[in-house]
Amino acid sequence: QPFLLLRWSSQATPPVHRLWILAPVTASPTGTSTMADELEFASVDDDLSDTLLDMEGELDSAPLLDTEQSTATDSSGTSLNESDATSSSPSSTASRNASFWSMDYYRSFFDVDTKQVAKRIRLGTLPIGSKFMAEVQTKGDLYGPFWINTTLIFVLALGGNLSHYIQTDSKEAWQYDFTKVTLAATTLYGYGTLVPLLLWVAMRFYLTERPSVFDLFCLYGYAMTPFILAAILCTLPFLNSAAQWGVIFTAMACSALAIASNLMPTLASTSSKTVFLAAIFILHAGLATAFKFYFFDV
């Protein structure tokens, strides 16, 4: 609604009364502005003059513009408040279009929240279906894979030392084997980096459409989640060696099937899909065997 402001001047002869009509204008890019239209008229009676002065006092005591309800917009019709909020947080798309050697490029791979990570853990451990790759859609993150592998490193090292402690005779001195941490870190970080990278390089020769290397890093990282549960179960003192083998290879099968099922739609277009699938399972089986022999050798 327009705002009416009346002002009266008695310095002129005959007395001149000025009328301003103020209306909000939303086309200014710097904020809400006002536009005034002035009308002049002269020689009116004293009653009208008193009325104008009373209206002036009432209008001066009231706010001319409701700044809380008015929203400034730019020439394209976009709210300035919304555009400021958008510009304050760079989008993932813009970050991934940055240079490969800049920090902005990698920042987008850690731009995830708790709900996204929890959902990707659930989808990344399903042994059937390709819902994980549909969820990622070239927006794979490295936050989840990093912490899943880091958690698995410490669970393996702690579980391996605890398992060895349980087997140790009470009369013998026992010492914590810190090399289990370094070996677990080297194995998991190396496996989670080199295997997806080599798989992506092989796909370049056989597939025209393939997931990005970061999507493969993401898939392999989340697919390692079953090994965390397996490492915890293997520390239980009542599990014998055969039970530990069963637990570890169950986790291996779940993890490998999750990777294979998510890559199946991509591998279906090549005649070499059997080779790819066999490589996925053989490498995973080798990793599971290394876990058993080094960390939980009962």
C-alpha angles and dihedrals in degrees: 000000000000118000120231121213122178124194130179130207122199097178095088125078115254093028112264123209121203125203122201123190112196122197129176115252118203100186095086112105092210097057142286114334134179135233123207128204114197126204124183129202131167144212106025126158125268094255092062090046091055090047091052092051092050091050090049092056093049093048094046090056093052125072113259095209132030098224094179094060099036117086122200117224133191128232092276092055095252118138112250091218091054093046091050091051091048094049092049092064116045114226123243091240093056091047093052090050089059124099117293090234096052127092091233090067093059096038091075091061090065096045099108135115132221095265092054093049092048091049092048092049089054094046093041092059098048107112092210134049134030099250093124095064090044088054094048098044096176090317098100118158131214096204095081096043092049095053094040091054092042091051091048091051093057094039090053093046093046093042093047093051092045091050090050091048092053090053094047118101112249089235093057124083114247127205131188112252105221092180087077088069095051093044092048091049093049093046098046099039090045094046093045091051107034100041096053089042093052090044090053092049090051091049090056090066098045107029132056093195116042139149119266120262090249090055088055091049088052094048094049092045096053091041089063091070095095090060090063091060091044092052091051093050092048091061091064108112096221094060114099125206095271091052091050091052089051094049095047095047092046088057089045092052092048092049096045093046090051090054094044096046092050092049095043096089088054096044094046091084095061131070089219094067091111090058092050093048092046090051091051093052096041093051092046091049090052091051092050091049091052090051091053099045098044105033105026106026102150 
